[in-house]
Amino acid sequence: MPSTPHRALRGFLALCTAAGLASVAVPSAHASPGSGPTAVVAMGDSYISGEAGRWLGNSLTNSGSRTGTDRAWTGSGYDPSRVYGATAGGCHRSDVSEVKSAGAIASSLVNLACSGATTDNVIRASQGGQAYKGEAPQADQLAAVAASHDVELITLSIGGNDLGFADIIATCAKDYIVWYSYCHDDQQDEVDAKIDGVMADVGRSVDEIRAVMTGAGYSASDYRIVLQSYPSPIPRASENRYSESGWTRTNTGGCPFWNADADWARDSLVPQLANRLKGVAAAKGVQFLDLRDALQGREVCAKASKQVTSTVPASATTSEWARWIDSQSTQGLVQESMHPNAYGQQALGRCLALVHARPTGNHSCRNTAGSGASGMYLTAG
């Protein structure tokens, strides 16, 4: 990255110190920001915090290691902190979250995201933002990171909870299991009524990140912001390996959705949100990472993927990359449902690494059939 006044100042200070001229008067607020180790920071909600990182695919086995899919298995019980650390039961920042799976792209890979977070939990407290799960708003946390590190890139995933993703999923599943009715018509009306306000709040979140970085002494050219969209965790009806009739989608596949609702989610809801987020990115002058197709063929119940069994081991090349809906709560927490699992998080980490190497432009990230995270690639988008 070309030298900037911000970095030049740090170099001048270093020379002054070496020459015994540290008494040169320089405002302290501009002496330390960015002088520490390089950092890439993840902010936002469960899709980037690492929710469902506990799981390596999905298995119908409800005991022991769940046929090797449960990373919380200790040999005698389950300890989610093996995956989520101190955030188990809270923000669910997994050890394979997107930023942690991006590889050696910076000295520090910082995860500030929190499962369940909304835009209110990103905004600084001084600007009306809200603490969440015992933590300060994420923008306030970012200020501390910016002061102690040289932040190069901040990636943000937010807006899904403001829009009510969890409620939409729950409603569509209930309409399949209980009411035998479609959800897409009334849920589309709900989305349309909310989305303008949600996008305004996403834009404000980007503004807050800018304000924090400026306050920490960074110029706009010292770092990048990447706003990302959401991958679809369920396939189109034609790509679902289970029949719409009967109970296999619920009891075997963990994808209890009608064909019409699945097609709506995959080809209308997810693209609608992605396109609107892209518009926010353009309006705010930040990069956009489109993840709508990142799990294509690897979704829950997708024909191109398989559940893990005693004869089909967990594998990034064959297993599902998203967590199913465990409607009977026999494995882990229901909140992990419909999120990229460990394989999915590792794939998104590869997407982040690829974008880190592309300082300009918008990009869409996709997977290569039959390959693991190393097969993720970018296209212009």
C-alpha positions in Angstrom: 0.0 0.0 0.0 1.4 3.4 -0.9 2.7 5.5 2.0 0.2 7.9 3.6 0.6 10.9 5.8 -0.6 8.6 8.7 2.2 6.1 8.1 4.7 8.8 7.3 4.1 10.4 10.6 4.7 7.1 12.4 8.0 6.7 10.5 9.1 10.2 11.4 8.3 9.6 15.1 10.4 6.4 15.0 13.4 8.4 13.5 13.0 11.1 16.1 13.0 8.6 19.0 16.1 6.9 17.6 17.8 10.3 17.3 16.9 11.3 20.8 14.4 13.9 19.6 11.3 12.4 21.2 10.4 15.7 22.7 9.1 16.9 19.4 5.5 18.0 20.1 3.0 15.8 18.3 -0.6 15.2 19.4 -0.7 11.9 21.3 -4.0 10.9 19.5 -2.0 10.6 16.3 1.2 9.0 17.7 -0.1 5.5 18.4 -2.9 4.5 16.1 -1.9 1.8 13.6 1.6 1.4 15.1 1.0 -2.1 16.4 0.7 -5.4 14.5 -1.4 -5.5 11.4 -5.0 -6.6 11.8 -8.1 -7.7 9.9 -11.3 -7.3 11.9 -14.7 -9.0 11.5 -17.8 -7.2 12.7 -21.5 -8.0 12.7 -23.7 -11.0 13.3 -23.8 -14.8 13.5 -23.0 -15.4 9.9 -19.5 -14.0 10.5 -19.1 -14.6 14.2 -18.8 -18.3 13.5 -22.2 -19.7 14.7 -22.4 -23.4 13.9 -18.6 -23.7 13.7 -19.0 -26.6 16.1 -20.2 -28.9 13.3 -18.4 -30.8 10.5 -21.5 -31.6 8.4 -24.7 -33.2 9.7 -25.3 -36.7 11.0 -28.3 -38.5 12.3 -26.3 -40.2 15.0 -27.3 -38.5 18.3 -24.6 -39.9 20.6 -20.8 -39.7 21.1 -19.1 -37.6 18.4 -22.2 -37.8 16.2 -20.2 -39.8 13.7 -17.3 -37.4 13.8 -19.4 -34.2 13.2 -19.4 -32.8 16.7 -16.2 -30.9 17.5 -17.4 -30.3 21.0 -17.2 -34.0 21.9 -14.6 -34.6 24.6 -14.7 -38.3 24.6 -17.0 -38.4 27.6 -19.3 -35.4 27.1 -19.7 -32.1 25.2 -17.8 -28.9 25.8 -18.9 -26.1 23.3 -16.0 -23.9 24.7 -13.7 -26.2 22.7 -15.1 -24.4 19.7 -16.5 -21.1 20.9 -14.1 -20.4 23.8 -15.4 -18.0 26.4 -18.2 -16.9 24.1 -19.9 -20.3 24.2 -23.6 -19.7 25.0 -23.1 -16.0 24.0 -21.6 -14.5 20.9 -20.5 -17.9 19.6 -17.2 -16.7 18.0 -15.9 -20.0 16.8 -12.2 -21.0 16.2 -13.1 -21.5 12.5 -15.0 -18.3 12.0 -14.5 -16.5 8.7 -11.7 -14.2 9.9 -10.0 -17.0 11.8 -10.1 -19.2 8.7 -8.6 -16.6 6.4 -5.0 -17.7 6.9 -2.0 -15.5 7.5 -3.5 -12.3 5.9 -2.5 -10.2 9.0 -0.6 -10.5 12.3 -3.9 -10.4 14.2 -7.3 -11.7 13.1 -9.8 -10.0 15.3 -13.4 -11.2 15.7 -15.8 -8.7 17.2 -18.9 -10.1 15.7 -21.7 -11.6 17.9 -24.4 -14.0 17.2 -27.8 -12.3 17.2 -26.3 -8.8 16.7 -28.3 -6.1 15.0 -27.1 -2.7 13.7 -27.9 -1.2 17.1 -25.1 -3.4 18.5 -22.6 -2.0 16.0 -23.3 1.7 16.6 -21.2 3.4 19.3 -22.8 3.9 22.7 -22.3 7.7 22.4 -24.4 7.6 19.2 -27.2 5.6 20.7 -25.8 2.1 20.1 -26.6 -0.8 22.5 -24.4 -3.1 24.4 -25.1 -6.8 23.7 -24.5 -10.0 25.6 -22.4 -8.2 28.2 -20.2 -6.5 25.6 -19.9 -2.9 24.5 -21.1 -2.0 21.0 -18.8 -3.3 18.3 -17.7 0.1 17.1 -16.5 1.0 20.6 -14.6 -2.3 20.6 -13.1 -1.4 17.2 -11.8 1.9 18.6 -9.6 -0.1 21.0 -8.3 -2.4 18.3 -7.6 0.6 16.0 -5.5 2.2 18.7 -3.4 -0.9 19.4 -3.1 -2.3 15.9 -2.5 -1.3 12.3 -6.0 -2.2 11.0 -5.9 -3.0 7.3 -9.3 -4.3 6.5 -12.7 -4.5 8.3 -15.3 -6.9 7.0 -19.0 -6.4 8.1 -21.9 -8.8 8.0 -25.1 -7.1 9.3 -28.7 -6.5 8.6 -30.1 -10.1 8.7 -31.3 -9.9 12.3 -32.7 -6.4 11.7 -34.7 -7.9 8.9 -35.8 -10.9 11.0 -34.0 -13.8 9.4 -34.5 -16.1 12.4 -38.3 -15.3 12.4 -38.6 -15.9 8.7 -36.9 -19.3 9.0 -39.0 -20.3 12.0 -42.2 -19.2 10.3 -41.4 -21.1 7.1 -40.5 -24.3 9.0 -43.6 -24.1 11.1 -45.8 -23.5 8.0 -44.3 -26.8 6.6 -44.4 -28.9 9.8 -47.6 -27.6 11.4 -49.8 -25.5 9.2 -49.2 -27.1 5.7 -49.2 -23.6 4.2 -46.8 -21.4 2.4 -44.8 -18.7 4.1 -43.2 -16.8 1.1 -46.2 -14.6 0.4 -46.7 -13.0 3.8 -43.0 -13.0 4.6 -42.2 -11.2 1.4 -44.6 -8.5 2.5 -42.8 -8.3 5.9 -39.4 -8.0 4.2 -40.6 -5.3 1.8 -42.0 -3.3 4.7 -38.7 -3.4 6.6 -35.9 -3.4 4.1 -35.6 0.3 3.4 -35.1 1.0 7.1 -32.7 -1.9 7.5 -30.5 -0.7 4.7 -30.4 2.8 6.2 -29.2 1.3 9.4 -26.6 -0.8 7.6 -25.4 2.4 6.0 -25.2 4.0 9.4 -23.1 1.1 10.6 -20.6 1.7 7.9 -20.6 5.4 8.8 -19.8 4.5 12.4 -16.9 2.4 11.4 -15.5 5.3 9.3 -16.0 7.7 12.3 -14.2 5.4 14.6 -11.2 4.9 12.3 -11.0 8.6 11.6 -11.1 9.3 15.3 -8.3 6.9 15.8 -6.1 8.9 13.3 -6.5 6.8 10.2 -7.0 8.3 6.8 -9.4 6.7 4.3 -6.6 5.2 2.4 -5.1 3.4 5.4 -7.7 0.7 5.5 -10.6 -0.9 3.7 -14.2 -1.8 4.6 -15.8 -4.8 3.0 -19.6 -5.2 3.3 -20.7 -8.7 2.7 -24.0 -10.4 1.9 -25.4 -13.7 3.1 -25.1 -17.2 1.7 -28.2 -19.3 1.2 -28.2 -22.3 3.6 -31.0 -24.2 1.7 -31.2 -25.3 -2.0 -33.7 -24.7 -4.7 -36.5 -27.3 -4.9 -35.0 -28.9 -7.9 -31.7 -29.4 -6.0 -33.2 -30.9 -2.9 -32.5 -34.6 -2.5 -35.7 -35.2 -0.4 -39.3 -35.3 -1.6 -41.6 -32.5 -0.7 -44.1 -35.0 0.6 -43.7 -37.1 3.7 -41.4 -36.4 6.6 -38.0 -36.9 5.2 -37.2 -33.2 4.9 -38.0 -32.7 8.5 -36.9 -35.9 10.3 -34.0 -36.9 8.0 -32.8 -33.9 6.1 -33.5 -31.1 8.6 -34.8 -28.8 5.9 -38.5 -28.5 6.5 -39.5 -26.1 3.7 -42.0 -26.3 0.9 -40.6 -26.2 -2.7 -42.2 -22.8 -3.3 -40.8 -21.4 -0.1 -37.3 -22.8 -0.8 -37.3 -21.3 -4.3 -38.4 -18.0 -2.9 -35.7 -18.0 -0.2 -32.9 -19.1 -2.6 -33.9 -17.0 -5.7 -35.8 -14.0 -4.3 -35.0 -13.3 -0.6 -31.3 -13.9 -0.6 -30.7 -12.1 -3.9 -32.9 -9.2 -2.8 -30.9 -8.7 0.4 -27.6 -9.1 -1.5 -28.6 -6.6 -4.1 -29.7 -4.0 -1.6 -26.5 -4.5 0.5 -24.5 -4.0 -2.7 -26.3 -0.7 -3.2 -25.3 0.4 0.3 -21.7 -0.5 -0.4 -21.8 1.6 -3.5 -23.4 4.5 -1.7 -20.8 4.4 1.1 -17.8 3.8 -1.2 -16.8 0.5 0.3 -16.1 -2.9 -1.3 -18.8 -5.5 -1.6 -18.4 -9.3 -1.2 -21.4 -11.2 -2.6 -21.8 -14.6 -0.9 -25.2 -15.5 -2.2 -23.8 -18.5 -4.1 -21.0 -19.5 -1.8 -22.8 -22.6 -0.5 -24.2 -23.6 -3.9 -24.5 -27.4 -3.9 -23.3 -27.6 -0.3 -26.6 -26.5 1.4 -28.6 -28.5 3.8 -30.4 -31.3 1.8 -28.6 -30.5 -1.4 -28.4 -33.3 -3.9 -24.7 -32.7 -4.5 -23.8 -33.3 -0.8 -24.3 -36.1 1.7 -25.0 -36.5 5.4 -22.2 -38.1 7.4 -22.7 -41.7 8.3 -20.5 -44.6 9.6 -19.6 -45.3 6.0 -19.5 -41.7 4.7 -17.0 -39.8 6.8 -17.1 -36.0 7.4 -15.4 -34.3 4.5 -15.3 -30.8 3.1 -15.6 -32.4 -0.4 -18.8 -34.4 0.3 -20.5 -33.1 3.4 -23.0 -30.3 3.8 -21.5 -26.9 4.6 -24.5 -25.6 6.5 -26.2 -26.7 9.8 -29.6 -28.3 9.5 -32.6 -27.6 11.6 -32.6 -30.0 14.5 -36.3 -29.7 15.2 -36.2 -32.0 18.2 -33.1 -30.4 19.7 -31.2 -33.7 20.0 -27.9 -32.1 19.0 -26.5 -28.8 20.2 -28.4 -25.5 20.1 -31.3 -24.6 17.8 -29.7 -21.2 17.2 -26.9 -22.9 15.2 -29.5 -23.9 12.6 -29.2 -22.5 9.0 -25.7 -21.1 9.5 -22.4 -22.1 7.7 -20.9 -24.9 9.7 -17.1 -25.5 10.2 -16.7 -26.3 6.5 -18.8 -23.4 5.4 -16.9 -21.0 7.7 -13.6 -22.2 6.4 -14.8 -21.6 2.8 -15.9 -18.1 3.7 -12.5 -17.5 5.3 -11.0 -18.4 2.0 -13.3 -15.8 0.3 -12.1 -13.2 2.8 -8.4 -14.0 2.0 -9.1 -13.7 -1.7 -10.8 -10.3 -1.2 -7.9 -9.2 1.0 -5.6 -9.6 -2.0 -8.0 -7.6 -4.2 -7.9 -4.0 -2.9 -10.5 -2.7 -5.4 -13.8 -3.7 -6.9 -16.8 -5.8 -5.9 -16.5 -9.6 -5.9 -18.7 -12.6 -5.8 -17.3 -15.8 -4.1 -18.3 -19.3 -5.3 -17.2 -22.8 -4.6 -15.8 -25.5 -6.9 -17.8 -28.7 -6.8 -15.9 -31.6 -5.2 -13.3 -29.3 -3.6 -12.9 -27.9 -0.1 -12.2 -24.4 1.0 -9.2 -24.2 -1.4 -11.6 -24.3 -4.3 -13.3 -21.0 -3.5 -12.9 -18.4 -6.2 -13.9 -14.9 -7.0 -15.7 -13.4 -10.0 -16.4 -9.8 -10.7 -19.5 -8.7 -9.0 
